Amino acid sequence: MNEIKINTEFIKLDALLKFASLVGSGGEAKVLIQDGKVLVNGEVCTMRGKKIRSGDTVAIIGEDEVKVI
């Protein structure tokens, strides 16, 4: 599991996917999230603007998980 440090209270899910280099573009993030292929804390999340905070984990199904610190 990789760790990603943020310096703000939260980061939106689509922005985190780009920031963590899990996707190459915002468009790719949008499609993966809408298709239900992104997990937040082990549960499918289809909200692009979901606020991700320190302690949360995010993963694309079938790929490595990222922990926000």
N, C-alpha and C positions, 0 to 999 in steps of 0.2 A: 504494500500500500504506500502510495506517495503522499506527502504532506504538502499542502499549499497554504502559505501564510497570507492573510489579508490584513490590511491596516485600517479597515473601516468596520463599522458595526455589522454590516452584512454585504453580500454581493448577490446579484440576481443569478439564477440558475444558468441562463443562456450565456451570460458574461463569464461565469466561472468555467464553463466548458471550454470557452475560447482561451481564457487566461491560463488554464491548466494544460492547454494543448491537447485536449481530448478530441477536439474537432478543428477543422481548418478554417471554418467561417461561421458567421452568425446564422446563415441560411441552413447550413448543415445541422447546427445545434437545434434550430427551430423544428426541422423535420424529425430528428431523433426524439425530441421531447413530445411532439404531437403524436408520433407513432407509438408512444409508451415504452420506449427503449432506454429510458433513463431512470435510475433508482436514486432516491434520496433517503438516506437512513434505512436502506433495505426495502423501500416501498416504491412502486411505480409512481412517478410524478409527471403530469402532463401540463403543468403551469410554467411557462417560460419565465415569468417574473417572480417565481418562488424565491423568497429571501433565504439565502444560505448563510448561516452563522458559524462561528467557531465551534468545533465539536461535531458538526454535521459531516456525513460522508456522502459522496456522490460517485456514481459509477454508470457507465454505459453497459447494458446487459452483455455479458460475455467478455468484458474487458476489466482491467485493473480498477480498483477503487481508489478514490482520492479523499483524503481527510483534510478538512479545513481547520487550520489552527490560528 
